[in-house]
């Protein structure tokens, strides 16, 4: 059988090649878009996890502050042992911007004027530097990744609750695994620290 070469077209259009190239480009764009979406979801999930870790660390600071406050009755034997809540938050004890009563058997509060900022807005507080007066997590906790700082404000005795009941505001800042991730938690507590 002989092939009739005259019946074959003289020129090829190449339409199939063009169609395949267009489809390959579309598929490549879809793959890139899917990879970017997956990468973004992974980063978002990691950031959310780190923020939750920072929040947990801040809550550990609240618990540590509550434990410190509960130990005070054993250390205050006379008026010279009273806790001093200063304007510069010395030793993590901060003067509140509006304490109910500034003096008690437990504490004394420095007068700082009416322009005192909230604790978390004050200079050098929660900076995590050497001159930061806030109380920090212990070295053993820091080994486990628990990194927090806290300050305690004295709000005065709670006269409505009875004798020996005091009000405090605890502000705690926790850090995540990434230094730029942090969380601040503030809590008002009522502590039964009965007078001697």
Beta strands, then each sheet from edge to edge (+ up, - down):
strand 1: 83-85
strand 2: 93-95
strand 3: 107-109
strand 4: 135-136
strand 5: 147-157
strand 6: 165-175
strand 7: 182-192
sheet 1: 1+ 3+
sheet 2: 2+ 5+ 4-
sheet 3: 2+ 5+ 6- 7+
end
